[in-house]
Amino acid sequence: MSEAAAPPETFDAFADDLFGHLPRTDQRRWAHAYLLALLTTEGKKSVRRLAAAVSDSPTASQSLHQFLNASPWDWNPVRRELVRRAEQPTPPRAWILAPAVLPKRGGHSVGVHRRFDSAAGRTVSCQLAMGMFLPVGDVPATAAVSASVASASVAYGASGGGARGSGASAASGTSGASAASAAGDCGGSAAVSVDWRLFLPPQWAEDPALLRRNRIPASETNHPRPMWVHALDLVEAQAARSTCPPAPVVADLSEYSDSVRLIEALARQGRDFVIAVPPATALATPATPGMPGDPGARPRLLQSAPTPVRLPGSHHTYRAFTEPGAANARPSRIWLTNMAHRRMGQLVGLARLHQLPTATLRTLATDFGLYDFEGRSFPGWHHHMTLTSAAHAYRALTEVPDEQTMSTVRFVS
C-alpha cells in the first residue's frame, strides 16, 4: 500500500524556514507580516498599503518600515534557504546571472544614478543590480533546439566596431518554422531569484557622506566593484550555498564590455559557462599546427557549429557561437563557452535560459513590489530584495498555496 501524500506546506511553515534564524520575536513576526503583505496586497506595495493589508494597528506601517530599514537582520540565511528550496527535488540546470535596472525617482536612494537603459531606449535614473536566478520546472527539449540548429548554416563575417553591444533581441532574426518555434522556448521553466548585488557608481563609492548616510559597509567600497565582479561574487556565493554539483553559469552580458573579465575569472576557477559578450568583442582564432595565428582578425562564427576562439592576451581557448537567425543578419550577441564536450543543441538550450530572468523580473515588478522600496539604506535595499524574492519563490515553488492562512491572518504591533 502506498503512503499517503504529505499535506501541503502551510504559509507559516514556509516563513518559519526562511526567518526562523532571526533572534527576536518581533523581527520574526514582522518578517511574516511583510512577506504575507507582499503576497496579498494589490497594486503598489508601499509600506502603508502593506501594513493595512495585514494589520488594523495604526502603528503597523511604522513597525514594517522599522523592520525593513533599521532592524539589523542578516539576509544571507534567507537566501540560503531560497537556494535549498529551488534545488529540490531536481538540481537546477544552470546558474543564471542577469542585470536588473530598477527605476528610481530622486537622487537619495542608495546607488541611484543616471544611465542609458537599452530596454527603455533612453537615459533613466535608476539603481543597477545583478541577480542570481535558478531555473525550476520543465526544461526545453534538446531535440527541438537541435532541429533549429541543424536548419541554420549562416556565417557571421568580419566586423569592427566599439566595445558595447546593442542588446537587441536575438529572436527577431529567426527564420524557418522550426527555428521560430524554438526561439525563446524555455519549456515550462520559470526562474526564482536567490541572491542580489547592488552596483555603486564611482560618485557613491568615493563620497564618505553618502556612504555614511546610506549605511554602506566598507567592504563594498574598499575595492572597485564593477558588474563583472558582482557577477563573480554571486557565483562564488552560490557555490558555497548549494548542496548540488555546480551548474553551468549562464548570462547575457552583451551590453557590458568588461564581460570578458568574468569569462577569464570563471575559466581560471574551472567553472563551466555559457556567456554572451558584445558582438564587437575582439576575438582571435587560435593558431593551428603548420599555420600562423591571426590574433587581429575576427573569426567567422558559424551558427551550425561552435568556433574555437581566444580573447586577446588570454591563453584559454573558448568556443564561440550565435543562435540561429536570418541569413546575413548581424547577431545581437555572441556566446562564449568553455564546454567543449557539449553539443550545439545543448549549448543553445543553455543560452536560451537567459530569457527566464526577464519574465521573473517583470513578475517581481508587477506583483511583488520590486520597484516599490521605500528607503535609502544599503541594508534596507538588501532586505527589500530578499523579501520580494521570497514572496515570488513562495508562489513559484509552492504547489498548493496556503490561501486560507493568507486571507485570514492579521497582525498587531
C-alpha positions as CSV (number, residue, x, y, z in Angstrom):
1,M,0.0,0.0,0.0
2,S,1.4,3.4,-1.0
3,E,1.9,6.0,1.7
4,A,-0.5,8.9,1.8
5,A,0.7,12.1,0.2
6,A,2.2,14.7,2.5
7,P,-0.1,17.6,3.3
8,P,0.6,20.9,1.5
9,E,3.1,23.1,3.3
10,T,1.5,26.0,5.3
11,F,2.5,29.6,4.8
12,D,3.6,29.7,8.4
13,A,6.0,26.7,7.9
14,F,7.5,28.4,4.8
15,A,8.0,31.7,6.6
16,D,9.5,29.9,9.7
17,D,12.0,28.1,7.5
18,L,13.1,31.5,6.0
19,F,13.0,33.7,9.1
20,G,13.4,31.3,12.0
21,H,17.1,32.4,12.3
22,L,16.0,35.9,13.4
23,P,17.0,36.3,17.0
24,R,14.0,38.4,18.2
25,T,10.3,37.6,18.3
26,D,9.3,40.9,16.9
27,Q,11.6,40.5,13.9
28,R,10.1,37.1,13.1
29,R,6.6,38.5,13.5
30,W,7.2,41.4,11.1
31,A,9.1,39.2,8.6
32,H,5.9,37.0,8.4
33,A,3.7,40.1,8.1
34,Y,5.8,41.7,5.4
35,L,6.0,38.5,3.4
36,L,2.3,37.9,3.7
37,A,1.5,41.5,2.7
38,L,3.6,41.2,-0.4
39,L,1.6,38.2,-1.4
40,T,-1.8,39.7,-0.7
41,T,-1.6,43.4,-1.4
42,E,-2.9,44.5,-4.8
43,G,-1.2,47.3,-6.8
44,K,1.7,49.4,-5.4
45,K,3.5,47.8,-2.5
46,S,4.0,50.9,-0.3
47,V,4.7,50.3,3.3
48,R,1.4,51.9,4.3
49,R,-0.6,49.7,1.9
50,L,1.3,46.6,3.0
51,A,0.6,47.4,6.7
52,A,-3.1,47.9,6.0
53,A,-3.3,44.6,4.3
54,V,-2.2,42.6,7.3
55,S,-2.9,44.7,10.4
56,D,-5.5,47.1,11.8
57,S,-3.0,48.7,14.1
58,P,-2.2,52.4,13.4
59,T,1.5,51.8,14.2
60,A,1.8,48.8,11.8
61,S,3.3,50.8,9.0
62,Q,5.9,52.3,11.3
63,S,6.8,48.8,12.5
64,L,7.1,47.4,9.0
65,H,9.3,50.4,8.0
66,Q,11.5,49.8,11.0
67,F,11.8,46.1,10.3
68,L,12.8,46.8,6.6
69,N,15.2,49.7,7.0
70,A,16.5,49.8,10.6
71,S,16.3,46.4,12.0
72,P,19.8,44.7,11.8
73,W,18.9,41.3,10.5
74,D,21.1,39.1,8.2
75,W,19.6,38.4,4.8
76,N,22.1,35.7,3.9
77,P,20.3,32.8,5.8
78,V,17.1,33.6,4.0
79,R,18.8,33.5,0.6
80,R,20.5,30.2,1.6
81,E,17.1,28.7,2.3
82,L,15.7,30.0,-1.1
83,V,18.6,28.2,-2.8
84,R,17.8,25.0,-0.8
85,R,14.2,25.1,-1.9
86,A,14.9,25.9,-5.5
87,E,17.3,22.9,-5.8
88,Q,14.5,20.5,-4.7
89,P,13.6,18.0,-6.0
90,T,15.8,18.5,-9.1
91,P,19.2,20.3,-9.2
92,P,19.0,23.4,-11.4
93,R,20.2,23.1,-14.9
94,A,22.1,26.4,-14.8
95,W,23.0,29.2,-12.5
96,I,21.7,32.3,-14.4
97,L,23.1,35.7,-13.9
98,A,21.1,38.8,-15.0
99,P,21.4,42.5,-14.6
100,A,18.4,44.5,-13.4
101,V,17.7,48.2,-13.9
102,L,15.4,49.5,-11.1
103,P,13.9,52.9,-11.9
104,K,14.0,55.4,-9.1
105,R,12.8,59.0,-8.5
106,G,15.1,61.4,-6.8
107,G,18.8,61.1,-6.1
108,H,18.8,59.8,-2.4
109,S,18.2,56.1,-2.7
110,V,21.4,54.0,-2.3
111,G,23.3,53.6,-5.5
112,V,20.9,55.7,-7.6
113,H,22.5,57.3,-10.7
114,R,21.6,58.1,-14.3
115,R,22.5,55.7,-17.1
116,F,21.3,54.6,-20.5
117,D,18.7,51.8,-20.4
118,S,18.6,49.9,-23.7
119,A,15.2,48.3,-22.8
120,A,13.7,51.8,-22.3
121,G,15.7,53.3,-25.1
122,R,16.6,56.4,-23.0
123,T,18.7,57.6,-20.0
124,V,16.9,56.9,-16.7
125,S,17.5,57.5,-13.0
126,C,17.9,54.1,-11.5
127,Q,19.7,51.5,-9.4
128,L,21.6,48.8,-11.1
129,A,21.7,45.3,-9.7
130,M,23.0,41.9,-10.6
131,G,20.9,38.9,-9.6
132,M,21.4,35.1,-9.4
133,F,18.4,33.1,-10.7
134,L,17.8,29.3,-10.5
135,P,15.5,27.7,-13.1
136,V,12.7,25.5,-11.8
137,G,10.1,23.4,-13.6
138,D,10.4,21.9,-17.1
139,V,13.3,22.4,-19.4
140,P,13.3,22.8,-23.2
141,A,13.7,19.6,-25.2
142,T,17.2,19.3,-26.7
143,A,15.7,17.7,-29.8
144,A,13.7,20.8,-30.6
145,V,16.7,23.0,-30.1
146,S,18.9,20.7,-32.2
147,A,16.4,20.8,-35.0
148,S,16.5,24.6,-35.2
149,V,20.3,24.5,-35.1
150,A,20.6,21.9,-37.9
151,S,18.5,24.2,-40.1
152,A,20.9,27.1,-39.8
153,S,24.1,27.3,-41.7
154,V,24.6,31.1,-41.8
155,A,28.1,32.6,-41.1
156,Y,28.8,35.9,-39.4
157,G,31.5,37.7,-41.3
158,A,34.3,40.0,-40.2
159,S,33.3,43.2,-38.5
160,G,34.8,46.0,-36.5
161,G,33.2,48.5,-34.1
162,G,33.1,49.6,-30.5
163,A,33.0,47.6,-27.3
164,R,29.3,47.9,-26.4
165,G,26.5,45.7,-27.6
166,S,23.2,46.7,-28.9
167,G,21.2,44.4,-26.6
168,A,18.5,43.8,-29.3
169,S,16.5,40.5,-29.2
170,A,18.2,37.6,-30.9
171,A,14.9,36.1,-31.7
172,S,14.0,38.9,-34.1
173,G,16.2,37.4,-36.8
174,T,14.9,33.8,-36.6
175,S,13.7,32.2,-39.8
176,G,12.2,28.9,-40.6
177,A,9.3,27.2,-38.8
178,S,11.5,25.0,-36.5
179,A,13.8,27.8,-35.6
180,A,10.9,30.2,-34.9
181,S,9.2,27.7,-32.6
182,A,12.4,27.1,-30.7
183,A,13.4,30.8,-30.3
184,G,12.7,31.8,-26.8
185,D,11.3,28.4,-25.9
186,C,12.3,27.5,-22.4
187,G,9.6,24.9,-22.0
188,G,7.6,25.3,-18.8
189,S,10.6,26.6,-16.9
190,A,10.5,29.5,-14.5
191,A,13.3,31.1,-12.5
192,V,13.5,32.2,-8.9
193,S,15.8,34.9,-7.7
194,V,18.0,33.8,-4.8
195,D,20.7,36.4,-4.4
196,W,21.5,40.1,-5.3
197,R,24.3,42.6,-5.5
198,L,24.0,46.3,-5.9
199,F,26.3,48.3,-8.2
200,L,27.7,51.5,-6.7
201,P,28.8,54.1,-9.3
202,P,32.1,56.0,-8.6
203,Q,30.2,59.1,-7.3
204,W,28.8,56.9,-4.5
205,A,31.8,54.8,-3.7
206,E,34.0,57.9,-3.3
207,D,31.7,60.1,-1.2
208,P,32.2,59.5,2.5
209,A,29.0,61.4,3.3
210,L,26.9,59.2,1.0
211,L,28.5,56.1,2.4
212,R,27.8,57.1,6.0
213,R,24.2,58.3,5.4
214,N,23.2,55.2,3.5
215,R,25.0,52.8,5.8
216,I,27.1,51.3,3.1
217,P,29.7,48.9,4.5
218,A,33.4,49.4,3.8
219,S,33.6,46.0,2.2
220,E,31.6,47.5,-0.7
221,T,34.0,50.4,-1.4
222,N,37.5,49.2,-0.4
223,H,38.0,47.9,-4.0
224,P,36.2,48.8,-7.2
225,R,33.2,46.6,-7.9
226,P,32.1,46.7,-11.5
227,M,29.3,44.5,-12.6
228,W,31.5,41.6,-13.6
229,V,33.0,41.5,-10.0
230,H,29.4,41.4,-8.6
231,A,28.6,38.6,-11.0
232,L,31.7,36.6,-9.9
233,D,30.8,37.2,-6.3
234,L,27.3,35.8,-6.9
235,V,28.7,32.7,-8.5
236,E,31.1,32.1,-5.6
237,A,28.3,32.6,-3.0
238,Q,26.0,30.2,-4.9
239,A,28.8,27.6,-4.9
240,A,29.1,28.0,-1.1
241,R,25.3,27.7,-0.5
242,S,24.4,24.9,-3.0
243,T,24.3,21.3,-2.0
244,C,24.2,20.2,-5.6
245,P,27.0,19.8,-8.1
246,P,28.0,23.1,-9.8
247,A,25.8,24.0,-12.7
248,P,27.0,25.9,-15.8
249,V,26.9,29.7,-15.4
250,V,24.6,31.3,-18.0
251,A,24.4,35.1,-18.5
252,D,23.6,37.6,-21.3
253,L,26.2,40.3,-20.7
254,S,26.2,41.5,-24.2
255,E,25.8,45.1,-23.1
256,Y,28.8,45.0,-20.8
257,S,32.2,45.5,-22.5
258,D,34.1,44.1,-19.4
259,S,32.1,40.8,-19.5
260,V,35.3,39.1,-20.9
261,R,36.9,39.6,-17.5
262,L,34.2,37.5,-15.9
263,I,34.8,34.8,-18.5
264,E,38.5,34.7,-17.8
265,A,37.8,34.6,-14.0
266,L,35.4,31.7,-14.4
267,A,37.8,29.9,-16.6
268,R,40.6,30.2,-14.0
269,Q,38.3,28.7,-11.4
270,G,37.4,25.8,-13.7
271,R,33.7,26.6,-13.8
272,D,31.5,25.8,-16.9
273,F,29.8,28.7,-18.5
274,V,27.8,30.0,-21.5
275,I,28.0,33.8,-21.5
276,A,27.1,36.4,-24.2
277,V,29.5,39.1,-24.9
278,P,29.1,42.2,-27.1
279,P,29.1,41.4,-30.9
280,A,32.1,43.7,-31.4
281,T,34.3,41.9,-28.8
282,A,37.7,41.3,-30.2
283,L,38.3,37.5,-30.8
284,A,41.0,35.6,-32.5
285,T,41.2,32.1,-34.0
286,P,43.9,30.0,-32.3
287,A,47.0,29.1,-34.4
288,T,46.8,25.6,-35.9
289,P,49.8,23.3,-36.5
290,G,51.7,24.5,-39.6
291,M,49.7,27.7,-39.8
292,P,50.4,31.1,-38.2
293,G,47.9,32.5,-35.8
294,D,45.9,35.6,-36.7
295,P,45.4,37.5,-33.4
296,G,44.0,40.6,-35.1
297,A,41.2,39.1,-37.3
298,R,37.7,38.5,-36.3
299,P,36.7,34.9,-36.9
300,R,33.7,33.7,-38.9
301,L,31.3,32.5,-36.2
302,L,29.3,29.6,-37.7
303,Q,25.8,29.0,-36.4
304,S,26.0,25.4,-37.4
305,A,29.0,24.6,-35.1
306,P,30.9,26.4,-32.4
307,T,34.2,28.0,-33.5
308,P,37.4,27.9,-31.4
309,V,38.4,31.4,-30.4
310,R,40.7,33.2,-27.9
311,L,40.4,36.6,-26.3
312,P,43.3,38.9,-26.8
313,G,46.1,38.2,-24.2
314,S,44.4,35.0,-23.0
315,H,45.8,31.5,-23.2
316,H,42.3,30.0,-22.8
317,T,40.6,28.6,-25.8
318,Y,36.8,29.0,-25.9
319,R,34.0,28.1,-28.3
320,A,32.0,30.9,-29.9
321,F,28.6,30.6,-31.4
322,T,25.5,32.6,-32.2
323,E,21.9,31.5,-32.1
324,P,20.2,30.5,-35.4
325,G,19.0,33.6,-37.3
326,A,18.2,35.1,-40.7
327,A,20.7,34.9,-43.4
328,N,23.4,37.6,-43.3
329,A,21.8,39.1,-40.2
330,R,24.2,40.6,-37.7
331,P,23.7,38.8,-34.3
332,S,22.9,40.9,-31.3
333,R,25.1,38.8,-29.1
334,I,28.0,36.3,-29.3
335,W,28.1,33.4,-26.9
336,L,31.3,32.1,-25.5
337,T,31.7,28.8,-23.6
338,N,34.4,26.5,-22.3
339,M,32.3,23.4,-22.5
340,A,33.9,21.5,-25.4
341,H,32.1,18.3,-24.6
342,R,28.6,19.8,-25.1
343,R,26.7,19.5,-28.4
344,M,25.5,22.6,-30.2
345,G,21.9,21.9,-29.3
346,Q,22.7,21.7,-25.6
347,L,24.7,24.9,-25.8
348,V,21.9,26.8,-27.5
349,G,19.4,25.3,-25.0
350,L,21.5,26.7,-22.1
351,A,22.0,30.0,-23.8
352,R,18.2,30.5,-24.1
353,L,17.8,30.1,-20.4
354,H,19.0,33.7,-20.2
355,Q,15.4,34.7,-21.1
356,L,14.0,33.3,-17.8
357,P,15.1,36.2,-15.5
358,T,13.4,38.7,-17.8
359,A,10.0,37.1,-17.0
360,T,10.9,36.8,-13.3
361,L,11.9,40.5,-13.1
362,R,8.6,41.5,-14.8
363,T,6.6,39.5,-12.3
364,L,8.7,40.8,-9.3
365,A,7.9,44.3,-10.5
366,T,4.2,43.9,-11.3
367,D,3.2,41.5,-8.5
368,F,5.7,41.7,-5.7
369,G,6.8,45.4,-5.4
370,L,10.3,45.1,-6.8
371,Y,10.4,48.9,-7.7
372,D,8.5,50.0,-4.5
373,F,11.3,50.1,-1.9
374,E,10.8,53.0,0.5
375,G,14.2,53.6,2.0
376,R,17.7,54.9,1.3
377,S,20.0,52.5,3.2
378,F,22.1,49.7,1.8
379,P,20.8,47.1,4.3
380,G,17.2,48.2,3.7
381,W,17.7,47.6,-0.1
382,H,19.0,44.1,0.6
383,H,16.2,43.4,3.0
384,H,13.6,44.5,0.4
385,M,15.2,42.5,-2.5
386,T,15.3,39.4,-0.2
387,L,11.6,39.7,0.8
388,T,10.4,40.3,-2.7
389,S,12.4,37.3,-3.9
390,A,10.9,35.2,-1.1
391,A,7.4,36.2,-2.0
392,H,7.9,35.3,-5.6
393,A,9.6,32.0,-4.6
394,Y,6.6,31.0,-2.5
395,R,4.3,31.4,-5.5
396,A,6.7,29.7,-7.9
397,L,7.7,26.8,-5.6
398,T,4.5,26.0,-3.7
399,E,2.2,23.6,-5.5
400,V,-0.8,24.5,-3.3
401,P,-0.6,28.0,-1.8
402,D,-2.0,28.3,1.7
403,E,-4.7,30.7,0.6
404,Q,-6.7,30.2,3.9
405,T,-3.9,31.5,6.1
406,M,-3.1,34.3,3.7
407,S,-6.7,35.6,3.6
408,T,-7.3,35.5,7.4
409,V,-4.2,36.3,9.3
410,R,-4.0,39.7,10.9
411,F,-1.0,41.1,12.9
412,V,-0.8,43.6,15.8
413,S,2.0,45.9,16.7
